[in-house]
Amino acid sequence: MAIKKVNFGAGKANQDYLKLYLGLQSRNMLGGADNSRIIGFISRTGGEGVSTTVSGLAMSLNSAFPGSVLVVDANPVTTGSKRIADIVEVNSRLLTTAAIQSGTPDIAEFIAGFGTTAVGLLTLDSDAAGQEIVATELCRVISDLKKEYATILVDIGAWDQVIPTAWTALLDHLVLVVDGNKTTRELLENFKKTLEFSEHRLSGFILNRQQRPIPEFLYRRL
């Protein structure tokens, strides 16, 4: 496992991620030694901070329980978008479609580490992340990783991209990351209806910005 030690953000950001970790813990959404959990994170559109949120949350959680967290970057990003490996500045070997379809790959060879307590990072190439048949095979591999990690955080990407339905069947929880600066209550309500129509159930959402066009208590009523 390759390890890159980074200090993610300054005091305020780290405090926010700690609060987020404690919030998930209070809702029994995090895994434990005998009860591993897989949590998926999506956004309504690109640029709302899913990858940054997952990175910071993973390091906060892993600092409390070293070696217990795996991040799966399954975001089928478009050209110019950053992967989690770019954000945390670590070299991560891409798990390709060919490697997945060749049988059962040695996943340990594809897991890098970042942060002072070495969060695990598994990065899919864009083609693999967006293909339904590949996602189905990969879900079996990730299910096996639940034996090694208490909590697996999956960056699924934006809803307006191609997201294989296999991911949602794998997840124990699905969390929506919201940029409060550009998301209104009406947009959230419409998006919730879209998810419900597609038979996807949200476990919660994360407000990713400090300033919001509507008060936070209104979001919490949705």
C-alpha positions as CSV (number, residue, x, y, z in Angstrom):
1,M,0.0,0.0,0.0
2,A,1.4,3.4,-1.0
3,I,1.0,6.0,1.7
4,K,0.9,9.8,1.4
5,K,0.8,11.8,4.6
6,V,-1.2,15.0,4.2
7,N,-2.7,17.6,6.5
8,F,-6.2,18.2,5.0
9,G,-7.3,21.7,5.6
10,A,-6.8,24.1,8.5
11,G,-8.6,24.2,11.9
12,K,-12.1,25.3,10.8
13,A,-12.3,22.7,8.0
14,N,-11.1,19.9,10.3
15,Q,-13.6,20.8,12.9
16,D,-16.4,20.7,10.3
17,Y,-15.4,17.2,9.3
18,L,-15.2,16.1,12.9
19,K,-18.8,17.3,13.4
20,L,-19.8,15.5,10.3
21,Y,-18.2,12.3,11.5
22,L,-19.9,12.6,14.9
23,G,-23.2,13.3,13.2
24,L,-23.0,10.1,11.2
25,Q,-22.0,8.2,14.3
26,S,-24.9,9.5,16.3
27,R,-27.2,8.2,13.6
28,N,-25.6,4.7,13.6
29,M,-24.5,5.1,10.0
30,L,-20.9,4.1,10.6
31,G,-19.6,0.6,10.7
32,G,-17.8,-1.3,13.5
33,A,-15.7,-4.4,13.9
34,D,-18.6,-6.8,13.4
35,N,-20.9,-4.6,11.3
36,S,-19.1,-3.0,8.3
37,R,-21.1,-0.3,6.5
38,I,-20.8,1.1,3.0
39,I,-21.9,4.8,2.5
40,G,-22.4,6.3,-0.9
41,F,-22.1,10.1,-1.5
42,I,-23.7,11.8,-4.5
43,S,-24.6,15.3,-5.6
44,R,-27.3,16.7,-7.7
45,T,-24.8,18.2,-10.2
46,G,-21.0,18.4,-10.5
47,G,-19.0,20.8,-8.4
48,E,-20.9,20.5,-5.2
49,G,-18.0,19.1,-3.2
50,V,-18.6,15.4,-3.0
51,S,-14.9,14.4,-3.4
52,T,-13.6,17.0,-1.0
53,T,-16.3,16.1,1.6
54,V,-15.5,12.3,1.3
55,S,-11.8,13.0,1.6
56,G,-12.1,15.1,4.7
57,L,-14.6,12.9,6.4
58,A,-12.5,9.8,5.7
59,M,-9.4,11.4,7.4
60,S,-11.5,12.5,10.4
61,L,-13.0,9.1,10.9
62,N,-9.7,7.3,10.3
63,S,-8.0,9.4,12.9
64,A,-10.4,8.1,15.5
65,F,-10.2,4.5,14.2
66,P,-6.9,4.1,12.3
67,G,-7.0,1.6,9.4
68,S,-10.7,1.2,9.5
69,V,-11.7,3.4,6.5
70,L,-11.6,2.7,2.8
71,V,-12.5,5.4,0.2
72,V,-13.7,4.2,-3.2
73,D,-13.4,6.8,-5.9
74,A,-16.1,5.6,-8.3
75,N,-16.9,9.0,-9.7
76,P,-17.1,8.8,-13.6
77,V,-15.6,12.3,-13.8
78,T,-15.4,14.3,-17.0
79,T,-12.2,15.8,-18.4
80,G,-10.8,18.5,-16.2
81,S,-12.5,17.3,-13.0
82,K,-10.4,16.2,-10.1
83,R,-10.2,12.8,-8.6
84,I,-9.7,12.2,-4.9
85,A,-6.1,11.2,-5.6
86,D,-5.5,14.7,-7.0
87,I,-7.1,16.4,-4.0
88,V,-5.0,14.6,-1.4
89,E,-2.0,14.5,-3.7
90,V,-1.3,10.8,-3.8
91,N,-0.4,8.4,-6.6
92,S,-3.2,5.9,-6.9
93,R,-3.1,3.1,-9.5
94,L,-6.3,3.0,-11.5
95,L,-8.4,-0.1,-11.3
96,T,-9.3,-0.6,-14.9
97,T,-12.2,-2.4,-16.7
98,A,-9.7,-4.9,-18.0
99,A,-8.4,-5.7,-14.5
100,I,-11.9,-6.1,-13.1
101,Q,-13.1,-8.4,-16.0
102,S,-9.9,-10.5,-15.9
103,G,-11.2,-12.3,-12.9
104,T,-10.6,-11.4,-9.2
105,P,-7.8,-8.8,-9.2
106,D,-5.3,-8.4,-6.3
107,I,-7.1,-5.4,-4.9
108,A,-4.3,-4.7,-2.4
109,E,-2.1,-3.6,-5.4
110,F,-4.6,-0.9,-6.3
111,I,-5.1,0.5,-2.8
112,A,-3.1,3.6,-1.9
113,G,-3.0,5.4,1.4
114,F,-3.3,9.1,2.4
115,G,-3.5,11.1,5.5
116,T,-1.5,10.8,8.7
117,T,-3.2,7.5,9.6
118,A,-3.3,6.1,6.0
119,V,-6.8,6.1,4.8
120,G,-7.2,3.4,2.1
121,L,-8.0,4.7,-1.4
122,L,-9.2,2.6,-4.3
123,T,-9.6,4.6,-7.6
124,L,-11.6,3.3,-10.6
125,D,-10.8,4.6,-14.0
126,S,-13.6,6.6,-15.6
127,D,-14.7,3.9,-17.9
128,A,-15.0,1.3,-15.2
129,A,-16.8,3.7,-12.9
130,G,-19.6,4.3,-15.5
131,Q,-20.3,0.8,-16.8
132,E,-23.1,-1.2,-15.3
133,I,-21.6,-4.6,-16.0
134,V,-18.3,-3.6,-14.5
135,A,-19.9,-2.1,-11.4
136,T,-21.8,-5.3,-10.8
137,E,-18.5,-7.3,-10.8
138,L,-16.8,-4.7,-8.7
139,C,-19.6,-4.7,-6.1
140,R,-18.6,-8.3,-5.3
141,V,-15.0,-7.3,-4.8
142,I,-16.0,-4.4,-2.5
143,S,-18.3,-6.6,-0.5
144,D,-15.3,-8.7,0.3
145,L,-13.4,-5.7,1.5
146,K,-16.0,-5.2,4.2
147,K,-14.1,-8.0,6.1
148,E,-11.1,-5.6,6.2
149,Y,-12.7,-2.2,6.7
150,A,-15.3,-1.1,9.2
151,T,-16.5,1.8,7.0
152,I,-16.3,2.2,3.2
153,L,-17.0,5.6,1.7
154,V,-17.9,5.6,-2.0
155,D,-17.7,8.8,-4.1
156,I,-20.3,8.0,-6.7
157,G,-20.4,11.4,-8.3
158,A,-23.1,13.6,-9.7
159,W,-26.6,12.4,-10.5
160,D,-26.5,14.1,-13.9
161,Q,-23.6,11.7,-14.9
162,V,-24.0,8.0,-15.6
163,I,-24.3,6.2,-12.3
164,P,-24.6,2.4,-12.4
165,T,-27.6,1.2,-10.5
166,A,-25.5,-1.6,-9.0
167,W,-23.9,0.9,-6.7
168,T,-27.1,1.7,-4.9
169,A,-27.8,-2.0,-4.3
170,L,-24.4,-2.3,-2.6
171,L,-24.9,0.7,-0.2
172,D,-26.1,0.6,3.3
173,H,-26.7,4.4,3.2
174,L,-26.9,7.1,0.4
175,V,-26.0,10.7,1.3
176,L,-26.6,13.8,-0.8
177,V,-24.0,16.5,-0.7
178,V,-25.5,19.9,-1.3
179,D,-23.9,23.2,-2.2
180,G,-26.1,25.5,-0.1
181,N,-25.0,28.6,-2.1
182,K,-26.8,27.4,-5.2
183,T,-29.4,25.0,-4.1
184,T,-32.9,26.2,-3.3
185,R,-35.6,24.3,-1.4
186,E,-37.6,23.8,-4.6
187,L,-34.6,22.2,-6.3
188,L,-34.1,19.8,-3.3
189,E,-37.8,18.9,-3.3
190,N,-37.7,18.1,-7.0
191,F,-34.5,16.1,-6.7
192,K,-36.0,14.0,-3.8
193,K,-38.9,13.2,-6.0
194,T,-36.6,12.1,-8.8
195,L,-34.7,9.8,-6.4
196,E,-37.9,8.3,-5.0
197,F,-39.2,7.7,-8.5
198,S,-35.9,5.9,-9.2
199,E,-36.4,3.9,-6.0
200,H,-33.3,5.4,-4.3
201,R,-33.7,6.3,-0.7
202,L,-31.6,9.0,0.9
203,S,-30.3,8.5,4.4
204,G,-29.5,12.2,4.8
205,F,-27.7,15.2,3.2
206,I,-24.7,17.3,3.9
207,L,-24.7,21.1,3.5
208,N,-21.3,21.8,2.0
209,R,-21.2,25.6,2.2
210,Q,-21.5,28.2,5.1
211,Q,-23.8,30.6,3.3
212,R,-27.1,29.4,2.0
213,P,-30.0,30.9,0.1
214,I,-32.5,29.5,2.6
215,P,-32.1,28.9,6.4
216,E,-30.7,25.5,7.5
217,F,-33.8,24.6,9.5
218,L,-35.8,24.6,6.2
219,Y,-33.5,22.1,4.7
220,R,-33.9,19.9,7.8
221,R,-37.7,19.9,7.2
222,L,-37.3,18.2,3.8
